[in-house]
């Protein structure tokens, strides 16, 4: 790879970092909005509704454009220009948050988040194939694994950095000033602008995209593995986001520690860090290592990632002594990773059952046991996206691109399920603790899909444990 392409790749994976950084930071920003604007739990979850709704609308607009014009927008402008345009849109959204907060308008804040997400949708549609184009096709998966690992690093650091910017100079009373909010999103907008300028000055890499004929319109929907997989992606993104988005309200309960907004960052960080632990562990298999070496690294890597999470929290002045016990859920994840033997369908079933059991333990207990059980939902979620995605597009042939676009649209689950859980949490007869039955149902469906898709693919003569791989 040339130095020019190397520098472009390093800038590109920074974009992946910011997707994770902003998405995970919502777990800190949502409790702030709830307190600042005196919102119900349902209303506070509208942040996720607009954010992930922006992903859906952005993907839908690209799809409608291609239907009307007979070609893909990115085929006309190229992946790099698509990323630049997406960064420009996200910059506008980040800057718009500042006057929205100053005006005290929650509605304007939601609109601003929607604009940020529209930009992210275009960036994500462009960035993954662009990463593959920055080198040989044979090494494309390695670049995507690198980008996915950086994305997970963003989800881990985001809550801690945002919490420091909002509450770090305060006395810990859980309040954040308007000035600290303004500074945060000025920094975010500045970073978007720097990346946009860098992409612009390094020249344009145009990568053609094969267009689909009118005769192929919606042909992907005839495959049951895709239609059921679309619901699985919807449910997966929904439960991944909902667990942490409602966690701030859960941890405010006396039986869960009675934490205020300024004390949430270590737990939100550990949740998103759990996805990093699982993804880094899964990435061990991408480098063609000897079996014994892979087995050793599958134990060492997750605890190295856990150590990084502890170190970052320690450097931020957080007490990490009560986090050591989390090594037990990590050990359970390692055992399940061994049992799944890198088989896609089996991994989906076992990790979904891990998530289901973790949610049940959280529901039927309180205190640290319940808290860490809910957080360990991140370990369960960590490998589900590539499993679902690869199984859903298996056997689609010429409809693979169309099926992939439909699956990306299903990120919309992150816009629907968190507010649904928030609505249940507001009901006196249910409350925030029991609202996590939503997560139980989600993991239950994902386990069902893992078993069902095995049967579907077997009938089509496809090995469900040797499928294409993708990254989120």
N, C-alpha and C positions, 0 to 999 in steps of 0.2 A: 504494500500500500504506500502511495506517495505521501510526502510530508503534508501536502495540501489536503489530501483526503483524511490523513490522520487528524489534522487540526479541525477539520469539519466534523469528524466523528466525535472528538472530544467536546466540541460545542453542542453537537446533537444530543449526546447523553446528558448534557446539562439541562436540556429541555425535558428529558425524561425525569430528571431530578425534581424539576419544578412542578410537574404534574403531581408527583407524590407529595411534595412539600405543601402545595396548596390544598389538595384533597384531604390530607391528614390534619392539616391545621384547622379545618372546619370543626374538628372535635373540640378545639379551644374557643373558636370564634362563636360557635352556637351557644354555649352557656353564657358568654358575654352578652350576646344579643338578647337572650332570654331575660337576663337580669336588667340590662340597660333599657329595654323597651317594654318590660313587664309582660312578657309573652307567656302563653300556655306552652306545654311541651309540644303539642301539635304544631303551633305557630312557629316555634323555634326550628322545627324540622323542615320548614319551608326553604331554609337555606340549601339543604340537600335537594329538595324538589327542583329548585331553579337551577342549581349547579349541574346536576346530572340530567335534568331536563334539557339543558343547553347542549349537552353531548348528543342527546337524541335528536333534537331539532336540527343541529348542525349536520348530522349524518343524513337526516331526512331531506334537508335542502340540497345536499350534494346528490342524493339519489334522484330527486325530482329534476334537478338541472340536467343530469345525464339522460333522463327519459325524454325531456323536452327537446334537447339539442342533439341527441343521438351520440354524444361522446362525453367522456369524463372530463370534469374541470381540470383535474390534475394532469390529465393527458395533454391538455393544451398549455398549461403554465409550468408543469414540472413539479417534482417533489419539493425542491428547495424553495421555490417561490410560494408554494403552498404553505410551508412552514413560516416563511417571512410574513405572509398575509395573516396567518393564524396568530403569530406573535404580536403583530400590530393590533389586531382585534382585542387580544388579551390585555395589551398595554392600556388601551382605551378603557376597558372594564376595570382594571386595577386603579387607574386614576379617578374613575367615576365613583369609586367607593368613598373617596375622601370627602367630596361635597355631600354625598349621601349621608355619611355619619355626622358631618357638621350640621346638616339640616335636620337631623333627628328623624329621618324618614326610613323606616324599615323596608317599605316598598321600593324605594330607590336603591337601597342596599341589595335587595333581591335582584333587581334589574341589572345592577352592576355585576353581580356574581354570574348572572345568565350570560352577559357579554363575555366575561372571562372564559366561561365554559364553551361558548361558541368558538372562540379562538382555539381552545384546547382540542375541540373536536377536529378541526381542520389540521392542527399540528399532529394529532395522533394518527389520523388517516394518512398523512404524508410521511411521518417520521419512521415508522417501522419498515416499509419497503425501501425508504431512502437509506436506512442503515445497511440493508442488505446490498444496495447498489454501490456502497463505498468500499468494494473489494470483490473478491471472487465469491460466487454463489456458495461454494463449498464451506466457506468460513462465515457465511452470513448468520448462521444460528449462534455462533460464538459472539458476534457483535450484538445480537439481540439479547443474549443472556447477560452480557456486560451492561447493556442499557437497562434491562429489567432489574439487575442488582442495584444500579444507581437509583432507579425509581424507588426501590424499597428503602434505600438509605435516606431518600428525601422524606418518605413517610415516617421514618424513625426520628429524624432530626427536626422535622417541621414543627410538631407540637412543642418541643423543648425551646426552639428558637423563638417561635411566636409567643409562647408564654413568657419568656424572658423580656422580649420587646414590650409586651403589654403590661407585665406585672413585676419585672425584675427590679425596678427602682422604687417599688412601693413597699409598704410595710406588711404586705401579705394579707390585706383585708379583702382581697378578691375584686377590687375595683381597678378599672383601667381608664386612663384619661383619653380624651379625644385626640390630644397631641400624639400619644403613643400609637393610636390607630393610624393617624395620618402618616407618621414616620414609617410604620410597617409597610403600608401599601405604596408609599413613595419608593421605598427600597425595592419592592417587588416590581413596580413599573420600570424602574431604572434597570433592573436585571433583564427584564424582557427586552428593553430597548437596546441594551448592549449586545444581546444575542442576535437580535434582528439586524443590527448594523454589521456584525461579524459575518453572518450568513450572506448579507448583501455584497460585501466587499470581496468575498472569496470566490465570486463567480457563480454561475448557474450550472447545475448538473441536471440536465433534462433526461428523465427516464420515462420512456413511453409506457403506457398502460393499455393492455389489450381491451378494446371496447367490446360490448356485448351487442349482438344483433337483436332486433325487435322480436324475432321469433323465440329468443331465449327468455323473454320477460317473465319473471316470477317462476321460472322453471325449477329453481332450487327448492321451492316450497313443496314439491311433490315427494321429497325425501323425509320420512318420519324422523330419522336421526337428527335432521336439521330443525324441524319444527319443534320437537321436544327439547332439542338443545337450545333453541332460542329462549324457551321458558326457563331452562336451566341457567343460562347466562343472566337473564333477568333476575332470577331468584338469588343467584350467587352474588352478583354485585350488590343487590339489595341487602342481603344479610351481612355482607362484609362491611358495608357502610353503616347499617343500622345498629349493629352491636356497639360501635364506638360513638356514634352520634347521640345515642341515648344514654351513654355511660356517665356523662357529666351529671345528669339528673339522678341517676342511680346512686352514684357515690356521695351525693348530698344527704342521703338518708342516714340517720344516726346509726342504724345497724350495719351500714357499710363504711362508716368512718366519719361522716358529716363533713366531707371536704368542701372547700369553697373553690371558686373558679381559678384562683391563682395556684392551687395545689393539684390540679388535675393532670398537668403535663407529663409527669413520670408514668402515669398509668395509660394515658393515651399513647405516649411514645412506646411503651412496652407492647401495647396491642399491635400497633403498626410495625414495631420491631419484630413481632412474632411472624409476620408475613415475610420479613427480610430473612429471619432464621430459616424458615421453610424453603424459601426460594433459593437461598445460597446453598442449602443442603441439596436441593434438587439439581442445581447447576453443576454439582460434582460430576454427574454422569455425562456431561456434555463434552468432556475433554479426552475421551478414549483412554482412560487409565486402566491399569491392571486391577483385577477384581479385589485383591487384598488391599491395595491402595485406596480404592473407592470405599471399601468398608471402613477403613480407618478414618478417612476424611469425612465420611457420613456421620461420624461421632464427633470428630474434632471441630469441623466447620460450624455446626450449630452452636456449640458452646463458645467458639470464638466470636460469633455474631452476638450471642448473649452477653459476652464480656464487653463488647463494644457498646452495647446499649447501657450496661451498668456504668462504664467509664464516662460516657457522655453525660449521663444523669449525675454522676459524682462530681464531674467538673462544673456542672451547673449548680452545685451546692445542694442537691437533693439527697435525702436519706435513702440509701439503697439496701440497708440491712434487711428490710422485710421482703425484698425481691428475690433473695437467694432461693427461697422455697420454689420459685418458678422453674428451677432446674428439673423438677419432677414432671411437669407437663412436657417439657422439652424432651426428656428421656422417653416418654410415651410416644411422642411424635417420631423419634428415631426408630423405635421398635416397629411402628406402623410402616415407616418408610422401608424397613427391611422386609416386612411381610408382603408389601405390595410388589417388591422385586421389579420396580420401574415399569410395571404393566399399567397402561393408562386407565382401563376400565376398573381394574381392581383398586388402583390408587384412589379413583373417584369414590368408589363405594366405601373403602376403609376410612379415608379422611373425612368423608361426610358423616359417617357413624361416629368418628371421634368428635366432630363438632356437635352432633346431636347429644351425645353423652355429656359433653362439657356444659351445654346449655341446661340439661336436666339437673346436673349437679348444682349449677348456679341458681336455678329456680328453687330447689328444695333445701338450700342452705343459705346462710348469711355470712357476713364478715369477710375475712380474707379468703376463706375457702371458696365462697361464691364469687368474689371479685376476680380471683385468679382463674376460676373456671370460665367466667365470661371472657376474660382477656385471652385465654387459650383458644378461643374461637378463631383468633388470628392464625394460630398454627394450623388449624384445620383448613382455613381458607387459602393458605399460602400456595398450594399446588393445584387448586381446583380449576382456575382459569385455563391453563394449557390443556388439562385433561378434557374438560368440557369442549373447548374450542376444537381440538384435534379430532375428537370423536364425532362431533357434529358435522364437520366438513368431509369426513371420510366417505369415499365413494361418490362424491358429487361431480367429479369429472369437470366438464366445461362449465358447470354451474358453481365451481368452488369460489370464484371471486364474488359472485352475487351472494352466495351463502355467507361469506365472511362479512360482507356489508350489512346483511340482516342481523348477524350476531353482534356487530359493533353497536347497532341501534339499540340492542337490548340492554346496554349500559343504563338505559332508562329505569331499570329496576332500582338503581340507587336514588332515583327521584321519587319513587312511589312507596317502597317498603318502610323507610325511616319515618315519614309522616304518618303512615298507617300505624306503626308501633307507637308513635307519639300520641296519636288519637286514643289508642287503647290505654296508654299510660295516664291520660287525663281523666279517664272514667274512674270514679271512686270505687267501683266494684272490682276493678282490676289493678290499677296503679302501675308504677314504673317497673317494679320487680317482676310481677306476673306478666307484664307485656312481652317479656322475652320468650313466651310461648311461640311468638311469631318466628323467632330464630329456630326453634325446634321444628316447626313445620317446614321451614326452608331447607334445613339440612336433611329432613326426611325425604323431601322431593328429590334432592340431589343424589341421595343414595338410591332412590327408586330409578332415577334416570341412568345411573351407572349400570344397574342390573338390566334395565329394559334395552338400553342401547347395545349391550352385548348380544342380546337375542336378535335385535333388528339387523345388526351388521353380520351376524353369523348366517342369517337367512340370505344375505346378499353375497356371501362368500368372502367376507372381509374379516381379517384378524383384528379384533377390537383392542388387542394389547400391543399392536405394532402399527401405529397410525402416525399421521403428520403431526408436527409440533408447532405450537405458536406461543407467543408471549404477550402478557398484558403489562 
